[in-house]
Amino acid sequence: MLLAIDVGNTNIGFGLFEGSVLVHQFRCESARQRTADEYAVLVRQMLSLRAVDPHAVHAAIVASVVPPLSDVMLDTVRRAFAREPLLVGPGIRTGMAILYENPREVGADRIVNAVAAFEQVKAGVIVVDFGTATTFDCVTPKGEYLGGVIAPGIMISADALFSRAAKLHRVEIALPPRVVGRNPVHSMQSGIVYGYAGLVDGVVERIKRELGYPCAVIATGGLAHLIAPESSTIDRVDDALTLEGLRLIHERNLEG
């Protein structure tokens, strides 16, 4: 089995593959104070809950956008499974040309998402990732990573609203019954959900006009399922896009 690990600013996502099939998916908080030993125990416990023998994990690959956790997660794999993991970064084979001005400045998760999305559509594609930040990543019809857009994430925007407006209290991020709210809770929910759907559609439409060629639009990330139905530009949601990209990159490095 291959263990794919996606280290984000808020959560760490884990995916366990048998061949090309994702058989288990789980996550934990990105706790920077946690040691590799603690993560190793946690990961083995999560596997135990799913009746997976740790000895069945024969390889691992890690993508991280949290530098303090990158080495910690590599050590976690070594201690939990006695395997040497791959780390997505400079020098690793992705099979995708990077057209960014400085390829080293592109987040690993953005490249991984782009690899998975292009493998699915084999054409121009935009990936909208609803993470701590919301990113829009563009891939050309030739399979080249072109660049993208970074916007504040939904939770960051909502937290700023709750903390800066004295009379507004924290609410659940959920779909309100109507656009025009008739109480503070529904009004804030409407602003967050429909406002963010409008942001996504506006950015995607501008990207498409600038690129000048057809693009599929794939959404992923924590709140994708909430925003996508309210968007007119998102074609589909893929919760496992990043993990699938990690699997593909691992395969490409074995082939090399």
Backbone as CSV, one residue per row, in Angstrom:
resi,resn,N_x,N_y,N_z,CA_x,CA_y,CA_z,C_x,C_y,C_z
1,MET,0.835,-1.201,0.000,0.000,0.000,0.000,0.875,1.260,0.000
2,LEU,0.372,2.289,-0.654,1.037,3.585,-0.677,0.296,4.530,0.262
3,LEU,1.049,5.205,1.129,0.473,6.221,2.009,0.796,7.592,1.429
4,ALA,-0.236,8.339,1.066,-0.078,9.694,0.545,-0.450,10.674,1.652
5,ILE,0.400,11.681,1.873,0.203,12.617,2.981,0.232,14.038,2.446
6,ASP,-0.840,14.767,2.702,-0.982,16.158,2.265,-0.999,17.054,3.499
7,VAL,0.108,17.756,3.745,0.240,18.597,4.939,-0.198,20.017,4.601
8,GLY,-1.363,20.407,5.121,-1.875,21.755,4.906,-1.744,22.599,6.159
9,ASN,-2.128,23.855,6.055,-2.008,24.764,7.186,-2.990,24.449,8.303
10,THR,-4.132,23.871,7.957,-5.167,23.573,8.957,-5.230,22.093,9.292
11,ASN,-5.195,21.254,8.271,-5.299,19.806,8.463,-4.226,19.065,7.679
12,ILE,-3.964,17.831,8.115,-3.111,16.902,7.366,-4.011,15.792,6.848
13,GLY,-4.031,15.630,5.537,-4.843,14.582,4.935,-3.995,13.366,4.600
14,PHE,-4.533,12.187,4.878,-3.849,10.932,4.597,-4.717,10.101,3.656
15,GLY,-4.079,9.465,2.694,-4.786,8.557,1.803,-3.990,7.277,1.649
16,LEU,-4.676,6.158,1.703,-4.031,4.854,1.572,-4.504,4.206,0.278
17,PHE,-3.549,3.919,-0.615,-3.878,3.369,-1.927,-3.457,1.903,-2.038
18,GLU,-4.333,1.111,-2.625,-3.978,-0.229,-3.103,-3.953,-0.135,-4.614
19,GLY,-2.764,-0.111,-5.195,-2.665,0.155,-6.618,-3.154,1.568,-6.880
20,SER,-4.122,1.700,-7.780,-4.661,3.025,-8.104,-5.943,3.346,-7.337
21,VAL,-6.337,2.469,-6.433,-7.614,2.625,-5.712,-7.371,3.229,-4.330
22,LEU,-8.045,4.324,-4.033,-7.987,4.936,-2.705,-8.920,4.159,-1.781
23,VAL,-8.333,3.403,-0.851,-9.144,2.528,-0.001,-9.473,3.157,1.347
24,HIS,-8.633,4.079,1.812,-8.908,4.760,3.074,-8.459,6.214,2.970
25,GLN,-9.222,7.077,3.617,-8.901,8.501,3.653,-9.212,9.014,5.055
26,PHE,-8.264,9.719,5.683,-8.497,10.244,7.030,-7.640,11.483,7.220
27,ARG,-7.882,12.224,8.305,-7.156,13.474,8.509,-7.007,13.770,9.985
28,CYS,-6.066,14.668,10.277,-5.887,15.158,11.637,-5.492,16.622,11.567
29,GLU,-5.470,17.284,12.711,-5.107,18.691,12.768,-3.616,18.873,12.482
30,SER,-3.278,19.972,11.811,-1.866,20.316,11.596,-1.326,20.999,12.854
31,ALA,-0.902,20.190,13.808,-0.411,20.707,15.087,1.109,20.831,15.027
32,ARG,1.615,22.050,14.958,3.047,22.247,14.761,3.871,21.852,15.975
33,GLN,3.237,21.820,17.147,3.988,21.468,18.354,4.124,19.959,18.539
34,ARG,3.415,19.188,17.739,3.445,17.728,17.872,4.750,17.182,17.293
35,THR,5.331,16.192,17.947,6.593,15.608,17.492,6.344,14.478,16.506
36,ALA,7.421,14.048,15.840,7.313,12.929,14.902,6.862,11.662,15.622
37,ASP,7.341,11.451,16.839,6.912,10.270,17.604,5.410,10.313,17.860
38,GLU,4.901,11.494,18.215,3.466,11.620,18.490,2.642,11.389,17.227
39,TYR,3.101,11.956,16.110,2.389,11.725,14.845,2.451,10.257,14.444
40,ALA,3.586,9.609,14.682,3.722,8.194,14.320,2.702,7.346,15.079
41,VAL,2.557,7.628,16.368,1.567,6.900,17.172,0.162,7.173,16.654
42,LEU,-0.123,8.442,16.360,-1.454,8.824,15.886,-1.794,8.146,14.559
43,VAL,-0.853,8.162,13.619,-1.113,7.555,12.314,-1.346,6.053,12.448
44,ARG,-0.531,5.391,13.254,-0.719,3.949,13.444,-2.053,3.651,14.117
45,GLN,-2.484,4.516,15.030,-3.791,4.323,15.663,-4.915,4.487,14.649
46,MET,-4.785,5.473,13.763,-5.817,5.692,12.753,-5.880,4.509,11.783
47,LEU,-4.741,3.924,11.478,-4.733,2.723,10.647,-5.366,1.546,11.385
48,SER,-5.070,1.444,12.679,-5.636,0.360,13.481,-7.156,0.435,13.512
49,LEU,-7.709,1.647,13.589,-9.170,1.820,13.577,-9.787,1.276,12.292
50,ARG,-8.979,1.243,11.240,-9.453,0.754,9.941,-8.955,-0.657,9.647
51,ALA,-8.428,-1.307,10.679,-7.945,-2.693,10.585,-6.871,-2.847,9.512
52,VAL,-5.991,-1.850,9.403,-4.894,-1.899,8.435,-3.599,-2.211,9.180
53,ASP,-2.901,-3.240,8.741,-1.612,-3.605,9.324,-0.559,-2.599,8.855
54,PRO,0.157,-1.920,9.767,1.189,-0.953,9.354,2.236,-1.551,8.426
55,HIS,2.479,-2.856,8.541,3.465,-3.500,7.670,3.007,-3.540,6.211
56,ALA,1.704,-3.280,5.983,1.189,-3.272,4.615,1.568,-1.994,3.877
57,VAL,2.014,-0.971,4.608,2.431,0.292,3.996,3.866,0.127,3.496
58,HIS,4.036,0.052,2.195,5.361,-0.228,1.626,6.033,1.030,1.074
59,ALA,5.275,2.136,0.964,5.847,3.366,0.410,5.006,4.545,0.869
60,ALA,5.601,5.731,0.810,4.886,6.943,1.214,5.395,8.131,0.426
61,ILE,4.516,9.118,0.234,4.875,10.364,-0.421,4.210,11.503,0.332
62,VAL,4.933,12.610,0.471,4.474,13.743,1.282,4.514,15.023,0.446
63,ALA,3.434,15.803,0.524,3.429,17.177,0.015,3.112,18.077,1.194
64,SER,3.898,19.127,1.370,3.708,19.987,2.540,3.822,21.454,2.156
65,VAL,2.884,22.264,2.696,2.981,23.716,2.554,3.295,24.348,3.911
66,VAL,3.670,23.517,4.881,4.021,23.985,6.226,5.457,23.562,6.505
67,PRO,6.434,24.407,6.191,7.843,24.005,6.338,8.209,23.386,7.689
68,PRO,7.723,23.902,8.830,8.093,23.276,10.107,7.612,21.834,10.250
69,LEU,6.583,21.453,9.464,6.054,20.092,9.561,6.602,19.152,8.492
70,SER,7.334,19.670,7.527,7.826,18.818,6.438,8.757,17.731,6.962
71,ASP,9.799,18.129,7.674,10.739,17.147,8.213,10.086,16.275,9.276
72,VAL,9.174,16.859,10.048,8.465,16.088,11.072,7.683,14.949,10.419
73,MET,7.029,15.249,9.296,6.221,14.206,8.652,7.103,13.152,7.983
74,LEU,8.251,13.567,7.453,9.179,12.575,6.900,9.668,11.639,8.003
75,ASP,9.995,12.195,9.164,10.417,11.372,10.304,9.282,10.491,10.804
76,THR,8.066,11.001,10.723,6.898,10.206,11.130,6.814,8.919,10.318
77,VAL,6.985,9.039,8.998,6.926,7.858,8.131,8.055,6.897,8.468
78,ARG,9.241,7.421,8.681,10.383,6.554,9.005,10.129,5.790,10.302
79,ARG,9.582,6.460,11.303,9.395,5.818,12.609,8.190,4.889,12.633
80,ALA,7.127,5.273,11.923,5.909,4.459,11.955,5.988,3.249,11.028
81,PHE,6.735,3.382,9.900,6.698,2.331,8.883,8.075,1.864,8.425
82,ALA,9.127,2.477,8.930,10.495,2.118,8.535,10.656,2.193,7.017
83,ARG,10.083,3.238,6.426,10.186,3.483,4.986,10.743,4.881,4.758
84,GLU,11.408,5.063,3.624,11.925,6.385,3.268,10.932,7.043,2.322
85,PRO,10.264,8.112,2.756,9.224,8.726,1.921,9.791,9.657,0.866
86,LEU,9.002,9.894,-0.173,9.297,10.934,-1.154,8.693,12.245,-0.669
87,LEU,9.374,13.349,-0.914,8.842,14.671,-0.599,8.690,15.444,-1.899
88,VAL,7.486,15.939,-2.147,7.259,16.724,-3.356,7.985,18.055,-3.219
89,GLY,8.886,18.320,-4.140,9.685,19.540,-4.097,10.621,19.584,-5.283
90,PRO,11.569,20.517,-5.297,12.517,20.632,-6.403,13.249,19.310,-6.657
91,GLY,13.324,18.926,-7.927,14.033,17.707,-8.297,13.154,16.489,-8.443
92,ILE,11.922,16.548,-7.938,11.038,15.389,-8.066,10.360,15.426,-9.437
93,ARG,10.129,14.265,-10.022,9.493,14.187,-11.337,7.974,14.298,-11.184
94,THR,7.400,15.335,-11.796,5.944,15.496,-11.757,5.309,15.203,-13.115
95,GLY,6.119,15.222,-14.179,5.575,15.044,-15.516,4.882,16.294,-16.034
96,MET,5.078,17.419,-15.349,4.398,18.655,-15.734,5.406,19.802,-15.770
97,ALA,5.471,20.507,-16.897,6.321,21.694,-16.997,5.712,22.815,-16.158
98,ILE,6.557,23.551,-15.449,6.100,24.640,-14.584,6.490,25.966,-15.251
99,LEU,5.493,26.773,-15.630,5.739,28.029,-16.323,5.752,29.222,-15.371
100,TYR,5.648,28.980,-14.081,5.740,30.043,-13.074,7.114,30.705,-13.188
101,GLU,7.195,32.012,-12.877,8.477,32.721,-12.997,9.571,32.045,-12.176
102,ASN,9.230,31.646,-10.950,10.165,30.883,-10.116,9.448,29.625,-9.650
103,PRO,9.670,28.476,-10.306,8.948,27.248,-9.959,9.060,26.864,-8.489
104,ARG,10.142,27.258,-7.817,10.316,26.908,-6.404,9.321,27.627,-5.503
105,GLU,8.675,28.668,-6.036,7.737,29.439,-5.229,6.310,28.928,-5.307
106,VAL,6.068,27.887,-6.100,4.722,27.318,-6.206,4.524,26.301,-5.082
107,GLY,3.416,26.417,-4.356,3.122,25.453,-3.296,3.023,24.043,-3.836
108,ALA,3.553,23.088,-3.082,3.552,21.690,-3.526,2.143,21.188,-3.794
109,ASP,1.187,21.587,-2.954,-0.185,21.116,-3.135,-0.780,21.604,-4.450
110,ARG,-0.378,22.792,-4.895,-0.914,23.348,-6.140,-0.434,22.553,-7.346
111,ILE,0.826,22.141,-7.339,1.354,21.315,-8.428,0.701,19.936,-8.410
112,VAL,0.567,19.384,-7.223,-0.043,18.054,-7.087,-1.479,18.074,-7.619
113,ASN,-2.244,19.102,-7.246,-3.616,19.230,-7.750,-3.642,19.347,-9.268
114,ALA,-2.718,20.143,-9.805,-2.672,20.346,-11.251,-2.375,19.044,-11.983
115,VAL,-1.454,18.251,-11.443,-1.108,16.958,-12.049,-2.336,16.054,-12.094
116,ALA,-3.057,15.962,-10.986,-4.232,15.086,-10.921,-5.334,15.571,-11.855
117,ALA,-5.569,16.887,-11.873,-6.651,17.426,-12.697,-6.379,17.220,-14.183
118,PHE,-5.141,17.482,-14.612,-4.837,17.302,-16.035,-4.925,15.830,-16.432
119,GLU,-4.516,14.941,-15.533,-4.620,13.506,-15.823,-6.069,13.105,-16.064
120,GLN,-7.002,13.773,-15.387,-8.419,13.448,-15.551,-8.999,13.959,-16.854
121,VAL,-8.654,15.196,-17.228,-9.335,15.819,-18.368,-8.507,15.861,-19.646
122,LYS,-7.157,15.781,-19.504,-6.266,15.848,-20.662,-6.574,17.056,-21.540
123,ALA,-6.854,18.187,-20.899,-7.186,19.430,-21.594,-6.969,20.581,-20.614
124,GLY,-7.253,21.794,-21.051,-7.135,22.929,-20.152,-8.011,22.737,-18.926
125,VAL,-7.503,23.097,-17.763,-8.266,22.871,-16.530,-7.885,23.916,-15.495
126,ILE,-8.864,24.298,-14.691,-8.670,25.190,-13.553,-9.058,24.425,-12.303
127,VAL,-8.168,24.405,-11.322,-8.458,23.765,-10.041,-8.728,24.848,-9.007
128,VAL,-9.876,24.754,-8.351,-10.215,25.667,-7.262,-10.131,24.866,-5.961
129,ASP,-9.156,25.217,-5.136,-8.908,24.471,-3.891,-9.323,25.335,-2.698
130,PHE,-10.384,24.888,-1.996,-10.908,25.611,-0.853,-10.169,25.175,0.415
131,GLY,-8.980,25.690,0.598,-8.189,25.382,1.781,-8.130,26.580,2.708
132,THR,-7.059,26.667,3.509,-6.870,27.833,4.366,-6.875,29.088,3.502
133,ALA,-6.184,29.037,2.370,-6.360,30.013,1.292,-7.153,29.314,0.195
134,THR,-7.852,30.088,-0.607,-8.510,29.512,-1.781,-7.630,29.800,-2.983
135,THR,-7.194,28.745,-3.649,-6.297,28.899,-4.788,-6.984,28.485,-6.078
136,PHE,-6.628,29.170,-7.148,-7.095,28.858,-8.497,-5.849,28.543,-9.312
137,ASP,-5.733,27.323,-9.801,-4.528,26.906,-10.522,-4.885,26.508,-11.949
138,CYS,-4.100,27.021,-12.894,-4.414,26.870,-14.310,-3.411,25.953,-15.001
139,VAL,-3.941,25.019,-15.770,-3.121,24.107,-16.555,-3.495,24.272,-18.031
140,THR,-2.496,24.389,-18.893,-2.736,24.585,-20.325,-3.179,23.278,-20.977
141,PRO,-3.737,23.359,-22.190,-4.107,22.129,-22.898,-2.929,21.196,-23.153
142,LYS,-1.688,21.711,-23.098,-0.497,20.883,-23.267,-0.054,20.230,-21.957
143,GLY,-0.753,20.527,-20.877,-0.371,19.943,-19.592,0.712,20.699,-18.874
144,GLU,0.793,22.013,-19.077,1.786,22.850,-18.404,1.116,23.625,-17.271
145,TYR,1.808,23.709,-16.140,1.286,24.524,-15.042,1.588,25.982,-15.361
146,LEU,0.523,26.784,-15.520,0.685,28.160,-15.983,0.837,29.150,-14.824
147,GLY,0.074,28.970,-13.792,0.044,29.911,-12.677,-1.348,29.946,-12.093
148,GLY,-1.669,31.002,-11.366,-2.997,31.032,-10.775,-3.263,32.240,-9.910
149,VAL,-4.204,32.063,-9.003,-4.704,33.135,-8.144,-4.757,32.600,-6.720
150,ILE,-4.419,33.462,-5.752,-4.541,33.105,-4.338,-5.447,34.134,-3.665
151,ALA,-6.502,33.655,-3.021,-7.440,34.528,-2.304,-7.559,34.061,-0.853
152,PRO,-7.978,34.940,0.053,-8.202,34.497,1.436,-9.246,33.381,1.474
153,GLY,-9.004,32.386,2.297,-9.947,31.285,2.418,-11.246,31.706,3.084
154,ILE,-12.254,30.856,2.976,-13.572,31.172,3.545,-13.487,31.380,5.048
155,MET,-12.792,30.492,5.748,-12.713,30.607,7.199,-11.922,31.835,7.620
156,ILE,-10.855,32.167,6.881,-10.090,33.373,7.184,-10.981,34.607,7.044
157,SER,-11.753,34.657,5.961,-12.648,35.792,5.731,-13.714,35.874,6.812
158,ALA,-14.295,34.729,7.155,-15.341,34.717,8.176,-14.783,35.111,9.537
159,ASP,-13.613,34.581,9.881,-12.998,34.926,11.167,-12.713,36.417,11.261
160,ALA,-12.278,37.020,10.162,-12.023,38.461,10.156,-13.312,39.232,10.411
161,LEU,-14.410,38.781,9.810,-15.709,39.426,10.026,-16.135,39.329,11.487
162,PHE,-16.020,38.114,12.045,-16.472,37.915,13.425,-15.620,38.704,14.421
163,SER,-14.320,38.790,14.154,-13.420,39.427,15.123,-13.420,40.947,15.022
164,ARG,-13.728,41.488,13.828,-13.639,42.938,13.636,-14.965,43.662,13.852
165,ALA,-16.088,42.940,13.779,-17.399,43.569,13.950,-17.940,43.209,15.335
166,ALA,-17.998,44.209,16.222,-18.292,43.951,17.637,-19.656,43.313,17.862
167,LYS,-20.642,43.647,17.026,-21.995,43.142,17.258,-22.293,41.847,16.501
168,LEU,-21.334,41.361,15.726,-21.563,40.140,14.958,-20.868,38.974,15.632
169,HIS,-21.620,37.923,15.916,-21.079,36.759,16.606,-20.834,35.627,15.617
170,ARG,-19.979,34.731,15.994,-19.605,33.604,15.149,-20.836,32.763,14.799
171,VAL,-20.959,32.379,13.540,-22.075,31.543,13.085,-21.537,30.330,12.344
172,GLU,-22.374,29.332,12.201,-22.017,28.153,11.406,-21.924,28.553,9.935
173,ILE,-20.885,28.060,9.264,-20.762,28.306,7.821,-21.674,27.303,7.124
174,ALA,-22.852,27.778,6.735,-23.864,26.897,6.156,-24.720,27.686,5.183
175,LEU,-25.466,26.963,4.343,-26.336,27.597,3.358,-27.557,28.182,4.061
176,PRO,-27.827,29.478,3.888,-29.015,30.081,4.504,-30.273,29.730,3.708
177,PRO,-31.449,29.929,4.284,-32.686,29.570,3.568,-32.983,30.473,2.376
178,ARG,-32.431,31.690,2.359,-32.660,32.630,1.258,-31.474,33.592,1.182
179,VAL,-31.357,34.276,0.046,-30.258,35.217,-0.109,-30.425,36.407,0.831
180,VAL,-31.623,36.957,0.893,-31.870,38.118,1.748,-32.167,37.625,3.160
181,GLY,-31.175,37.730,4.037,-31.352,37.261,5.399,-32.269,38.172,6.193
182,ARG,-33.044,37.565,7.109,-33.979,38.342,7.936,-33.580,38.332,9.407
183,ASN,-32.364,37.850,9.655,-31.774,37.933,10.990,-30.265,37.945,10.795
184,PRO,-29.503,38.323,11.835,-28.045,38.436,11.656,-27.373,37.141,11.226
185,VAL,-27.830,35.996,11.747,-27.196,34.719,11.399,-27.345,34.433,9.913
186,HIS,-28.597,34.508,9.414,-28.824,34.218,7.996,-28.167,35.262,7.094
187,SER,-28.119,36.503,7.547,-27.479,37.554,6.760,-25.991,37.287,6.587
188,MET,-25.328,36.872,7.675,-23.901,36.560,7.587,-23.662,35.310,6.759
189,GLN,-24.484,34.276,6.955,-24.337,33.063,6.159,-24.494,33.358,4.674
190,SER,-25.446,34.225,4.338,-25.657,34.586,2.943,-24.439,35.315,2.382
191,GLY,-23.921,36.262,3.155,-22.749,37.001,2.690,-21.550,36.119,2.477
192,ILE,-21.367,35.151,3.390,-20.212,34.260,3.286,-20.365,33.298,2.113
193,VAL,-21.504,32.592,2.051,-21.680,31.554,1.035,-21.866,32.155,-0.357
194,TYR,-22.852,33.037,-0.511,-23.115,33.592,-1.847,-22.030,34.585,-2.261
195,GLY,-21.500,35.299,-1.286,-20.399,36.203,-1.603,-19.195,35.442,-2.109
196,TYR,-18.917,34.293,-1.485,-17.766,33.519,-1.913,-18.018,32.827,-3.244
197,ALA,-19.255,32.365,-3.469,-19.591,31.786,-4.771,-19.407,32.828,-5.869
198,GLY,-19.794,34.074,-5.568,-19.602,35.152,-6.537,-18.131,35.425,-6.793
199,LEU,-17.323,35.369,-5.739,-15.876,35.542,-5.909,-15.319,34.466,-6.833
200,VAL,-15.694,33.216,-6.585,-15.195,32.106,-7.402,-15.598,32.285,-8.860
201,ASP,-16.877,32.576,-9.091,-17.340,32.710,-10.468,-16.671,33.894,-11.166
202,GLY,-16.515,34.986,-10.441,-15.876,36.154,-11.036,-14.435,35.881,-11.431
203,VAL,-13.683,35.225,-10.556,-12.282,34.931,-10.852,-12.174,33.925,-12.001
204,VAL,-12.979,32.864,-11.951,-12.920,31.847,-13.006,-13.274,32.447,-14.366
205,GLU,-14.293,33.275,-14.410,-14.685,33.877,-15.690,-13.583,34.778,-16.237
206,ARG,-12.920,35.514,-15.360,-11.806,36.358,-15.809,-10.634,35.511,-16.313
207,ILE,-10.357,34.412,-15.608,-9.285,33.516,-16.045,-9.586,32.960,-17.435
208,LYS,-10.808,32.499,-17.633,-11.174,31.916,-18.926,-11.051,32.939,-20.057
209,ARG,-11.484,34.181,-19.773,-11.356,35.227,-20.813,-9.893,35.488,-21.135
210,GLU,-9.058,35.509,-20.117,-7.637,35.789,-20.336,-6.940,34.650,-21.071
211,LEU,-7.284,33.404,-20.716,-6.611,32.261,-21.339,-7.059,32.064,-22.786
212,GLY,-8.355,32.225,-23.036,-8.851,32.138,-24.398,-9.045,30.735,-24.929
213,TYR,-8.990,29.732,-24.060,-9.289,28.363,-24.493,-10.190,27.703,-23.450
214,PRO,-10.952,26.668,-23.861,-11.886,26.027,-22.925,-11.144,25.395,-21.744
215,CYS,-11.731,25.500,-20.588,-11.155,24.899,-19.384,-12.246,24.221,-18.562
216,ALA,-11.978,22.992,-18.141,-12.825,22.381,-17.127,-12.478,23.025,-15.783
217,VAL,-13.419,23.015,-14.855,-13.187,23.598,-13.533,-13.510,22.536,-12.480
218,ILE,-12.468,22.141,-11.727,-12.615,21.112,-10.692,-12.353,21.753,-9.335
219,ALA,-13.244,21.529,-8.392,-13.092,22.063,-7.034,-12.689,20.957,-6.079
220,THR,-11.909,21.325,-5.082,-11.521,20.386,-4.031,-11.354,21.169,-2.738
221,GLY,-11.136,20.474,-1.637,-10.934,21.160,-0.362,-12.171,21.126,0.518
222,GLY,-11.976,21.543,1.769,-12.961,21.351,2.818,-14.372,21.837,2.536
223,LEU,-14.527,23.074,2.045,-15.865,23.639,1.861,-16.310,23.639,0.396
224,ALA,-15.648,22.848,-0.432,-16.008,22.803,-1.853,-17.454,22.364,-2.046
225,HIS,-17.904,21.388,-1.258,-19.269,20.880,-1.432,-20.319,21.917,-1.055
226,LEU,-19.970,22.884,-0.209,-20.911,23.942,0.158,-21.009,24.995,-0.937
227,ILE,-19.868,25.386,-1.497,-19.846,26.483,-2.464,-20.186,26.026,-3.877
228,ALA,-19.743,24.837,-4.267,-19.897,24.395,-5.659,-21.336,24.443,-6.168
229,PRO,-22.349,23.978,-5.388,-23.724,24.035,-5.919,-24.229,25.455,-6.170
230,GLU,-23.616,26.430,-5.505,-24.042,27.826,-5.683,-23.219,28.533,-6.757
231,SER,-22.262,27.827,-7.338,-21.392,28.397,-8.365,-21.891,28.013,-9.747
232,SER,-21.750,28.922,-10.689,-22.146,28.630,-12.076,-20.964,28.177,-12.924
233,THR,-19.754,28.162,-12.329,-18.565,27.836,-13.125,-17.896,26.525,-12.730
234,ILE,-18.137,26.037,-11.532,-17.502,24.782,-11.093,-18.217,23.601,-11.731
235,ASP,-17.461,22.751,-12.409,-18.048,21.592,-13.094,-18.270,20.417,-12.155
236,ARG,-17.304,20.172,-11.259,-17.468,19.051,-10.329,-16.515,19.214,-9.150
237,VAL,-16.808,18.422,-8.110,-15.994,18.430,-6.895,-15.285,17.087,-6.784
238,ASP,-14.001,17.127,-6.427,-13.219,15.898,-6.219,-12.481,16.026,-4.890
239,ASP,-13.008,15.355,-3.863,-12.421,15.441,-2.521,-11.011,14.863,-2.462
240,ALA,-10.716,13.912,-3.321,-9.445,13.186,-3.243,-8.440,13.657,-4.285
241,LEU,-8.634,14.831,-4.843,-7.785,15.278,-5.949,-6.316,15.349,-5.549
242,THR,-6.016,15.939,-4.397,-4.616,16.082,-3.974,-3.985,14.722,-3.718
243,LEU,-4.707,13.833,-3.062,-4.174,12.497,-2.784,-3.921,11.741,-4.085
244,GLU,-4.829,11.883,-5.038,-4.655,11.214,-6.332,-3.427,11.767,-7.059
245,GLY,-3.219,13.072,-6.960,-2.023,13.658,-7.561,-0.751,13.126,-6.936
246,LEU,-0.763,12.935,-5.626,0.402,12.356,-4.949,0.671,10.942,-5.443
247,ARG,-0.391,10.160,-5.638,-0.205,8.798,-6.153,0.431,8.827,-7.537
248,LEU,-0.049,9.713,-8.396,0.485,9.803,-9.758,1.961,10.204,-9.740
249,ILE,2.316,11.176,-8.902,3.704,11.621,-8.838,4.590,10.511,-8.289
250,HIS,4.105,9.759,-7.322,4.879,8.639,-6.808,5.140,7.624,-7.910
251,GLU,4.124,7.311,-8.692,4.274,6.368,-9.809,5.320,6.881,-10.821
252,ARG,5.277,8.162,-11.119,6.192,8.718,-12.115,7.639,8.686,-11.627
253,ASN,7.842,8.778,-10.345,9.194,8.699,-9.822,9.689,7.274,-9.741
254,LEU,8.786,6.312,-9.579,9.190,4.899,-9.639,9.609,4.543,-11.056
255,GLU,8.861,5.063,-12.041,9.150,4.766,-13.457,10.514,5.307,-13.853
256,GLY,10.886,6.457,-13.202,12.181,7.055,-13.549,13.340,6.249,-13.002
